């Protein structure tokens, strides 16, 4: 569970926000991802999807991770955090340590997580350049990480956050997860094919 989402939309150079109600939500998020990856992307790339299937609201990350693990089969692009093997508060520190051990060259990390926010932000997907701050939405202190983060506002913050997460509508989580997985899959594949030099680490 990411920090509370209360910021205004960021400038396009650093990210942006897309509502799941937008008629072209996938393509709108793709455009933002294309711009971010063109500017910052590199290999190896690790996508870390944070959350747990034990909480409806917090399952956003693992659902995205499971979709990506099925759809993204590219050398040098690795997915961590699925419904079968989630990355959550208990094992996040260990996972980040393993990433440091696995890669002699620092990988480009995309972090994905659910968050709580204002009532009128529910259903919005945020893309930001910079680290994810997991746990802040439920008052947990967890390590910040990532070069690019994608968060989905699954419910309202401010009161009994754990209860709110447990009682989040699965329909909202699934719709946002589908949008993120589809957009990220298309954007990564397109970036990968347009930049053949990244495959050799140049």
C-alpha positions in Angstrom: 0.0 0.0 0.0 1.5 3.2 -1.2 1.5 6.7 0.3 -1.7 8.7 0.4 -2.5 10.2 -3.0 -3.3 13.8 -2.5 -1.0 15.6 -5.0 -2.3 17.4 -8.0 -1.5 15.9 -11.5 2.2 16.2 -12.3 3.6 17.8 -15.4 3.8 15.4 -18.4 7.6 15.5 -18.3 7.5 13.8 -14.9 4.4 11.7 -15.1 0.7 12.2 -15.0 -2.7 10.8 -14.0 -5.3 8.8 -15.9 -8.8 7.9 -14.7 -10.1 4.4 -15.3 -13.3 6.1 -16.6 -11.4 7.7 -19.4 -12.7 6.2 -22.7 -9.1 5.8 -23.9 -7.4 5.1 -20.6 -5.0 2.5 -21.9 -3.7 4.6 -24.8 -3.5 7.7 -22.5 -1.4 5.8 -20.0 0.7 4.3 -22.8 1.6 7.7 -24.0 2.8 8.7 -20.6 4.8 5.5 -20.2 6.3 5.9 -23.7 7.6 9.3 -22.7 9.0 8.1 -19.4 10.7 5.0 -20.9 12.1 7.0 -23.8 13.8 9.3 -21.3 14.7 7.0 -18.4 14.3 3.3 -19.5 17.3 0.9 -19.7 18.1 -2.7 -19.2 18.1 -4.7 -17.0 14.5 -3.7 -16.1 12.8 -5.1 -13.0 9.1 -4.5 -12.4 8.2 -4.9 -8.7 4.4 -5.2 -8.1 3.7 -4.7 -4.3 0.7 -6.0 -2.5 -1.1 -9.1 -1.2 -4.0 -11.2 -2.4 -5.2 -11.3 1.3 -6.7 -7.8 0.9 -9.0 -6.8 -2.0 -7.6 -3.3 -2.3 -4.0 -4.3 -1.9 -4.3 -7.0 -4.5 -3.9 -4.4 -7.3 -0.1 -4.9 -7.5 -0.1 -8.7 -7.6 -2.9 -8.8 -10.2 -0.9 -6.5 -12.4 2.2 -8.6 -11.8 0.4 -11.8 -12.8 -0.8 -10.3 -16.0 2.6 -8.9 -16.9 4.3 -12.2 -16.1 2.1 -13.9 -18.7 2.4 -11.2 -21.3 6.0 -9.8 -21.1 8.6 -12.3 -22.2 11.6 -10.1 -23.0 15.3 -10.8 -22.2 16.4 -8.5 -19.5 12.9 -7.6 -18.3 11.9 -9.3 -15.1 8.6 -9.3 -13.1 8.4 -9.7 -9.3 5.2 -9.7 -7.3 2.4 -11.9 -8.5 -0.7 -13.5 -7.0 1.3 -16.7 -6.5 4.5 -15.1 -5.3 3.5 -11.6 -3.8 5.9 -8.9 -2.7 4.5 -7.3 0.4 5.5 -5.7 3.7 7.0 -8.8 5.2 9.3 -9.7 2.3 9.9 -6.4 0.6 13.3 -5.6 2.2 14.5 -9.1 1.4 13.3 -8.8 -2.2 15.1 -5.5 -2.7 18.3 -7.0 -1.2 18.0 -9.9 -3.7 17.6 -7.5 -6.6 20.9 -5.8 -5.5 22.6 -9.2 -5.3 21.2 -10.5 -8.7 22.3 -7.6 -10.8 25.9 -6.4 -11.1 24.6 -3.4 -13.0 21.9 -1.4 -11.2 18.6 -2.2 -12.9 15.9 0.2 -13.9 13.1 -0.5 -11.4 9.4 0.2 -12.1 7.4 0.0 -8.8 3.6 -0.7 -8.9 1.3 -0.5 -5.9 -2.2 0.4 -4.7 -2.8 3.6 -2.7 -5.6 5.4 -0.9 -6.6 9.0 -1.7 -9.3 11.6 -1.9 -12.8 10.5 -2.8 -12.6 12.1 -6.2 -9.3 10.5 -6.9 -10.6 6.9 -6.6 -10.1 5.0 -9.9 -7.2 7.2 -11.0 -3.8 5.8 -12.0 -0.8 7.8 -11.3 2.6 7.6 -13.1 5.5 9.4 -11.4 9.3 9.6 -11.9 11.0 8.7 -8.7 10.7 6.1 -5.9 7.6 4.4 -4.5 6.9 5.0 -0.8 5.1 1.8 0.1 3.3 1.5 3.4 2.7 5.2 4.1 -1.0 4.9 3.4 -1.4 2.5 6.3 1.2 4.1 8.5 4.0 1.5 7.8 7.6 2.4 7.5 9.0 0.5 4.5 12.0 1.2 2.2 11.5 3.5 -0.7 12.5 2.1 -4.1 12.2 2.4 -7.8 13.0 4.8 -10.7 9.4 5.0 -11.9 6.3 4.3 -10.0 2.7 3.5 -11.0 0.0 3.7 -8.4 -3.7 3.0 -8.5 -6.1 4.9 -6.1 -8.3 2.0 -5.0 -10.3 3.7 -2.1 -10.6 6.6 0.2 -8.0 7.5 2.9 -8.3 9.0 6.3 -10.0 6.5 8.5 -9.5 2.8 9.4 -7.2 2.2 6.4 -6.8 -1.5 6.8 -10.6 -2.0 7.0 -11.0 0.2 3.9 -8.6 -1.9 2.0 -10.3 -5.1 3.0 -13.6 -3.8 1.8 -12.5 -2.3 -1.5 -14.5 -3.3 -4.5 -12.8 -5.9 -6.6 -14.3 -4.4 -9.7 -12.4 -1.2 -9.3 -9.1 -3.0 -8.6 -9.6 -5.3 -11.6 -10.4 -2.4 -14.0 -7.4 -0.4 -13.0 -5.1 -3.5 -13.0 -6.3 -4.3 -16.6 -5.5 -0.8 -17.7 -2.0 -0.8 -16.2 -1.1 -4.2 -17.4 -2.3 -3.6 -21.0 -0.6 -0.2 -21.2 2.6 -1.3 -19.6 2.9 -4.4 -21.8 2.4 -2.5 -25.0 4.7 0.3 -24.0 7.6 -1.9 -22.8 7.4 -4.1 -26.0 7.3 -1.0 -28.2 10.2 0.6 -26.3 12.2 -2.6 -26.4 11.8 -3.0 -30.2 12.6 0.7 -30.9 15.8 0.6 -28.9 17.8 -2.5 -30.1 20.9 -1.2 -28.3 19.3 -1.6 -24.9 19.3 -5.4 -25.5 23.1 -5.4 -25.4 23.4 -3.0 -22.4 24.9 -0.2 -24.6 
